[in-house]
Amino acid sequence: MFGKKLRLSALGATAIVLTVPSLAAADTISITESAPFPSPAAGPCEIHFDSSGIGWVEEITANKIGRYDPATGAITEVPVPTPLSVPGGEAIGTDGGVWFTEVSANKIARLDPGTQQIEEYTIPIPGALGSVQLPTGAAASDAIEAGPDNAMWFTEIGNNAIGRIDLATHAITSYPIPTPLAGPIIVHRGPGSTMIFPEATAGKVGQIDIYTHQFTEYTVPSPASAPQGVTTAEDGTIWFTETGTGNIGQINPETRQVAEWSLAAPANLFLPRPGPLVFGSEGKIYVAEGNLDGGTNIGQFDPVTHAYRDFPIPTPAASPCDLNAHGGSVYFGELLGNRIGRLTIGS
């Protein structure tokens, strides 16, 4: 049993450091893995399930989209039309399509789950003479998420903006982030009519209202925090991870108060390097540890007791890339393990 450091901060307030004891959890956790992807070193990352229960996952280094049948374990692959496009973030749209970004190709793409046909849309790049179409990854879009406004929202690291593609017209609009060089790397649904995103290089968590397009930014108290994962709880609070400090944090948008808890046990020689996170079916938060650098664990954080536990992935140095809750389990792509992992929650 060990303590967690809790740091509370509000705009203009002094930080307070408390100690919260870690309590043992009663959940039974097991992790199983799929067979390897057909393509060697495919680089699977996010997995999302369509309305028929089929999982779709981008293969970052294989330049493909994988199709995973959880009933049979079969994995097939659909090549992305643009060579070396580096398919990045992925999400299921309200139109039923599998939407994903192409980091190096400067495009947003849609895969039809039925026909497996892919359509691509180039992201306009703002310039002195107006927007232009570039075939290379100037926007560096790396994440995408469905909004409640019949649109997909995505990050543009190169443009320092949050983008929107309309599902009906396919028109693309970009909204510049107030903080320069913010480093938006992930985007998710936020509370109310907002989308949220980490500003990894600015040490902030950002929020944009999808109707007014107004930005709100929350400064993370810990320096060099490198926020990465973001998600929203049922009560409207925003949760995020700090890859640089090994913390997990919570933001109350109404009060602007920010709380942080350290995920590192005193006996550990290394920080857990928390990345993307997701709420499980039982209300606990699951964290991908070391998602880009040979991580070996999925972490579980209890938002009530603040207890944190690690669960090893069978494949060493699997690098769990991103997490998605589905059917009472938590699924993740293994960037280096070249498999799909499934964490099953029991009691």
C-alpha positions as CSV (number, residue, x, y, z in Angstrom):
1,M,0.0,0.0,0.0
2,F,1.4,3.4,-0.9
3,G,0.2,7.0,-1.1
4,K,-0.7,9.1,-4.1
5,K,0.2,12.8,-4.2
6,L,-2.9,15.0,-4.9
7,R,-2.4,18.5,-6.2
8,L,-5.3,20.9,-6.3
9,S,-5.1,24.2,-8.2
10,A,-7.6,26.8,-9.3
11,L,-7.1,29.8,-11.5
12,G,-5.1,32.2,-9.3
13,A,-5.0,29.8,-6.3
14,T,-2.1,28.3,-4.5
15,A,-1.5,24.6,-5.0
16,I,-2.2,22.3,-2.0
17,V,-0.5,18.9,-1.8
18,L,-2.3,16.1,0.1
19,T,-1.7,12.4,0.4
20,V,-4.4,9.9,-0.5
21,P,-4.0,6.3,0.5
22,S,-4.2,3.5,-2.1
23,L,-6.8,0.9,-1.4
24,A,-6.9,-2.6,-2.8
25,A,-9.5,-3.2,-5.5
26,A,-11.8,-6.2,-5.9
27,D,-11.9,-6.4,-9.6
28,T,-10.5,-9.5,-11.4
29,I,-8.6,-8.4,-14.5
30,S,-7.4,-10.6,-17.4
31,I,-5.7,-9.6,-20.6
32,T,-5.8,-11.7,-23.7
33,E,-4.4,-11.1,-27.2
34,S,-5.4,-11.7,-30.8
35,A,-3.2,-13.4,-33.3
36,P,-0.6,-11.1,-34.9
37,F,-1.7,-8.9,-37.8
38,P,-1.1,-10.3,-41.3
39,S,1.3,-7.5,-42.0
40,P,4.6,-7.7,-40.1
41,A,5.1,-4.7,-37.8
42,A,1.8,-3.2,-38.9
43,G,1.7,-0.7,-36.0
44,P,-1.9,-1.2,-34.9
45,C,-3.2,1.6,-32.6
46,E,-6.8,2.6,-32.1
47,I,-9.6,0.0,-32.5
48,H,-13.3,1.1,-32.8
49,F,-16.3,-1.1,-33.3
50,D,-19.1,-0.5,-35.9
51,S,-22.8,-1.1,-35.4
52,S,-22.3,-4.8,-36.4
53,G,-19.7,-5.4,-33.7
54,I,-16.7,-5.5,-36.1
55,G,-13.6,-3.8,-34.9
56,W,-11.6,-1.5,-37.2
57,V,-8.0,-0.5,-36.4
58,E,-5.5,1.8,-38.2
59,E,-2.2,0.2,-39.0
60,I,0.2,3.1,-38.8
61,T,3.3,1.5,-40.4
62,A,1.6,-0.9,-42.8
63,N,-0.6,1.9,-44.4
64,K,-3.7,-0.2,-44.0
65,I,-6.9,-0.4,-42.0
66,G,-7.5,-3.7,-40.2
67,R,-10.8,-5.4,-39.8
68,Y,-11.1,-7.5,-36.7
69,D,-13.9,-10.0,-36.1
70,P,-14.1,-10.6,-32.3
71,A,-16.2,-13.7,-32.7
72,T,-13.7,-15.6,-34.8
73,G,-10.5,-13.6,-34.2
74,A,-10.0,-13.2,-37.9
75,I,-8.0,-10.1,-39.0
76,T,-8.1,-8.9,-42.6
77,E,-6.6,-5.7,-44.0
78,V,-7.7,-2.9,-46.4
79,P,-4.9,-0.9,-48.0
80,V,-5.1,2.9,-47.9
81,P,-5.1,4.4,-51.4
82,T,-2.4,7.0,-50.8
83,P,1.1,5.4,-50.3
84,L,2.9,6.2,-47.1
85,S,0.0,8.1,-45.7
86,V,0.6,7.0,-42.1
87,P,-3.1,6.5,-41.0
88,G,-3.4,8.1,-37.6
89,G,-6.5,8.6,-35.4
90,E,-9.7,6.7,-36.1
91,A,-13.3,6.9,-35.0
92,I,-16.8,5.7,-36.1
93,G,-18.9,8.5,-37.4
94,T,-22.6,9.0,-36.9
95,D,-22.9,8.1,-40.6
96,G,-21.6,4.6,-39.8
97,G,-18.3,5.2,-41.6
98,V,-14.8,4.5,-40.3
99,W,-13.1,7.9,-40.3
100,F,-9.4,8.2,-39.9
101,T,-6.6,10.7,-40.5
102,E,-3.6,10.5,-42.8
103,V,-0.7,12.1,-40.9
104,S,1.8,12.4,-43.7
105,A,-0.7,12.7,-46.6
106,N,-2.6,15.8,-45.2
107,K,-5.9,14.0,-45.6
108,I,-9.0,12.9,-43.7
109,A,-10.5,9.6,-45.0
110,R,-13.6,7.5,-44.7
111,L,-13.8,3.7,-45.1
112,D,-17.2,2.2,-45.8
113,P,-17.5,-0.9,-43.5
114,G,-19.7,-2.7,-46.1
115,T,-17.9,-2.1,-49.4
116,Q,-14.5,-1.4,-47.8
117,Q,-14.1,1.5,-50.2
118,I,-12.0,4.5,-49.0
119,E,-12.7,8.1,-49.8
120,E,-10.1,10.8,-49.0
121,Y,-10.4,14.5,-48.4
122,T,-7.4,16.9,-48.4
123,I,-7.1,19.4,-45.5
124,P,-6.7,23.0,-46.8
125,I,-3.6,24.7,-45.5
126,P,-4.0,28.5,-44.7
127,G,-1.5,30.8,-46.5
128,A,-1.0,34.4,-47.3
129,L,-3.0,34.2,-50.5
130,G,-5.7,31.9,-49.0
131,S,-6.1,28.2,-48.4
132,V,-4.2,25.8,-50.6
133,Q,-4.2,22.1,-51.2
134,L,-1.0,20.3,-50.3
135,P,-0.3,16.6,-50.9
136,T,2.0,16.3,-47.9
137,G,1.3,16.4,-44.2
138,A,1.5,20.1,-43.4
139,A,-1.5,19.8,-41.1
140,A,-0.2,16.6,-39.4
141,S,-3.6,15.5,-38.4
142,D,-3.2,12.7,-35.8
143,A,-6.6,12.2,-34.2
144,I,-10.3,12.3,-35.0
145,E,-13.6,12.0,-33.1
146,A,-17.3,12.3,-33.9
147,G,-19.1,15.4,-32.7
148,P,-22.8,15.8,-31.9
149,D,-23.2,18.2,-34.9
150,N,-23.1,15.7,-37.8
151,A,-19.3,16.3,-38.2
152,M,-16.0,14.7,-37.4
153,W,-13.5,16.8,-35.4
154,F,-9.8,16.3,-35.8
155,T,-6.4,17.7,-34.6
156,E,-4.0,19.6,-36.8
157,I,-0.7,19.7,-35.1
158,G,1.1,21.4,-38.0
159,N,-1.6,24.1,-38.3
160,N,-1.9,24.4,-34.5
161,A,-5.6,24.1,-35.0
162,I,-8.7,21.9,-34.4
163,G,-10.4,20.9,-37.6
164,R,-14.0,19.9,-38.6
165,I,-15.3,18.0,-41.6
166,D,-19.0,18.1,-42.3
167,L,-20.5,14.7,-42.9
168,A,-23.0,16.0,-45.4
169,T,-20.9,18.4,-47.5
170,H,-17.4,17.2,-46.6
171,A,-16.4,20.9,-46.2
172,I,-13.4,21.2,-43.9
173,T,-12.9,24.2,-41.5
174,S,-10.0,24.8,-39.2
175,Y,-10.0,26.7,-35.9
176,P,-6.7,28.1,-34.7
177,I,-5.8,27.3,-31.0
178,P,-5.1,30.5,-29.0
179,T,-1.8,29.2,-27.6
180,P,1.0,29.0,-30.2
181,L,2.7,25.6,-30.7
182,A,0.2,23.9,-28.5
183,G,0.8,20.4,-29.8
184,P,-2.8,19.0,-30.0
185,I,-2.4,15.3,-30.4
186,I,-5.8,13.7,-29.4
187,V,-9.4,14.9,-29.5
188,H,-12.4,13.6,-27.7
189,R,-16.0,14.5,-26.8
190,G,-16.1,17.0,-24.0
191,P,-18.8,18.1,-21.6
192,G,-21.9,19.6,-23.2
193,S,-21.3,20.9,-26.7
194,T,-17.6,20.8,-26.6
195,M,-14.6,18.8,-27.8
196,I,-11.5,18.5,-25.7
197,F,-7.9,18.0,-26.5
198,P,-4.5,17.9,-24.8
199,E,-1.9,20.6,-25.6
200,A,1.1,18.4,-25.1
201,T,3.8,21.0,-25.7
202,A,2.0,23.9,-24.0
203,G,1.2,22.0,-20.7
204,K,-2.5,22.7,-21.1
205,V,-5.8,21.0,-21.8
206,G,-8.0,22.7,-24.4
207,Q,-11.7,22.8,-25.1
208,I,-13.6,24.1,-28.1
209,D,-17.4,24.8,-28.2
210,I,-18.6,23.2,-31.5
211,Y,-21.2,25.9,-32.1
212,T,-19.5,29.1,-30.9
213,H,-16.0,27.9,-31.8
214,Q,-14.8,29.6,-28.6
215,F,-11.7,28.0,-26.9
216,T,-11.2,27.5,-23.2
217,E,-7.7,26.4,-22.0
218,Y,-6.8,24.9,-18.6
219,T,-3.2,25.1,-17.4
220,V,-1.8,21.9,-15.9
221,P,-0.1,22.8,-12.6
222,S,2.9,20.5,-12.9
223,P,5.7,21.7,-15.2
224,A,6.8,19.6,-18.1
225,S,3.5,17.6,-17.8
226,A,3.1,16.8,-21.5
227,P,-0.6,16.0,-21.2
228,Q,-1.6,13.3,-23.7
229,G,-4.8,11.3,-23.0
230,V,-8.2,13.1,-22.4
231,T,-11.7,11.8,-21.7
232,T,-14.9,13.0,-20.1
233,A,-16.7,11.5,-17.1
234,E,-20.5,11.2,-16.8
235,D,-20.5,14.1,-14.3
236,G,-18.9,16.4,-16.9
237,T,-15.4,16.5,-15.4
238,I,-12.5,16.2,-17.7
239,W,-9.8,13.6,-17.0
240,F,-6.3,13.6,-18.5
241,T,-2.9,12.0,-18.2
242,E,0.5,13.6,-18.0
243,T,3.1,11.5,-19.8
244,G,5.9,13.7,-18.6
245,T,5.2,13.6,-14.9
246,G,3.4,10.2,-14.5
247,N,0.3,11.9,-13.2
248,I,-3.4,11.6,-13.9
249,G,-5.5,14.8,-13.6
250,Q,-9.1,16.0,-13.3
251,I,-10.6,19.3,-14.4
252,N,-13.9,20.8,-13.2
253,P,-15.0,23.0,-16.1
254,E,-17.4,25.0,-13.9
255,T,-14.8,25.9,-11.2
256,R,-11.7,25.6,-13.4
257,Q,-10.1,23.6,-10.5
258,V,-7.5,21.1,-11.5
259,A,-6.5,18.1,-9.4
260,E,-3.5,15.8,-10.0
261,W,-2.6,12.4,-8.6
262,S,0.8,10.7,-9.1
263,L,0.6,7.2,-10.5
264,A,4.1,6.2,-9.5
265,A,4.7,3.9,-6.5
266,P,7.8,4.7,-4.5
267,A,9.2,1.2,-5.2
268,N,9.1,1.8,-9.0
269,L,12.3,3.0,-10.7
270,F,10.4,4.5,-13.6
271,L,7.3,6.5,-14.1
272,P,4.4,4.7,-15.7
273,R,4.4,7.1,-18.7
274,P,0.6,7.3,-18.9
275,G,-0.9,7.9,-22.4
276,P,-4.5,7.5,-23.7
277,L,-7.2,6.7,-21.1
278,V,-10.8,5.5,-21.1
279,F,-13.5,4.7,-18.6
280,G,-14.4,1.0,-18.2
281,S,-17.9,-0.3,-17.8
282,E,-17.6,-0.3,-14.0
283,G,-16.5,3.3,-13.8
284,K,-12.7,2.9,-13.3
285,I,-10.2,4.6,-15.7
286,Y,-7.9,2.5,-17.8
287,V,-4.6,3.9,-18.9
288,A,-2.2,2.8,-21.7
289,E,1.3,3.0,-20.2
290,G,4.3,3.7,-22.5
291,N,2.2,3.7,-25.6
292,L,5.0,4.9,-27.9
293,D,8.1,3.5,-26.2
294,G,7.7,-0.2,-25.4
295,G,5.2,-0.1,-22.6
296,T,4.2,-3.4,-21.0
297,N,1.2,-2.5,-18.8
298,I,-2.4,-1.3,-18.7
299,G,-3.1,0.7,-15.6
300,Q,-6.3,1.0,-13.7
301,F,-7.2,4.1,-11.7
302,D,-10.1,4.3,-9.3
303,P,-11.5,7.9,-9.5
304,V,-13.1,7.4,-6.0
305,T,-10.4,5.9,-3.9
306,H,-7.5,7.0,-6.2
307,A,-6.0,3.6,-6.0
308,Y,-3.8,2.6,-9.0
309,R,-2.8,-0.9,-10.3
310,D,-0.8,-2.2,-13.2
311,F,-1.7,-5.2,-15.3
312,P,1.0,-6.7,-17.6
313,I,0.3,-7.4,-21.2
314,P,1.4,-10.9,-22.3
315,T,3.6,-9.7,-25.1
316,P,6.7,-7.9,-23.8
317,A,7.1,-4.3,-24.8
318,A,3.8,-4.4,-26.6
319,S,3.3,-0.6,-26.5
320,P,-0.5,-0.3,-26.0
321,C,-1.3,2.5,-28.3
322,D,-4.9,3.6,-27.6
323,L,-7.9,2.3,-25.6
324,N,-11.5,1.8,-26.4
325,A,-14.3,0.4,-24.1
326,H,-16.7,-2.0,-25.9
327,G,-19.1,-4.7,-24.6
328,G,-17.8,-4.7,-21.0
329,S,-14.1,-5.0,-22.1
330,V,-11.3,-2.6,-22.9
331,Y,-9.6,-3.1,-26.2
332,F,-6.3,-1.7,-27.4
333,G,-3.9,-2.0,-30.3
334,E,-0.3,-3.0,-29.6
335,L,1.9,-0.7,-31.6
336,L,5.0,-3.0,-31.3
337,G,3.3,-6.2,-30.2
338,N,1.4,-6.2,-33.6
339,R,-1.8,-7.6,-31.9
340,I,-5.1,-6.5,-30.5
341,G,-5.3,-6.7,-26.7
342,R,-8.5,-7.2,-24.7
343,L,-8.8,-6.5,-21.0
344,T,-11.7,-8.2,-19.4
345,I,-13.2,-6.8,-16.2
346,G,-14.6,-9.3,-13.7
347,S,-15.4,-9.1,-10.0
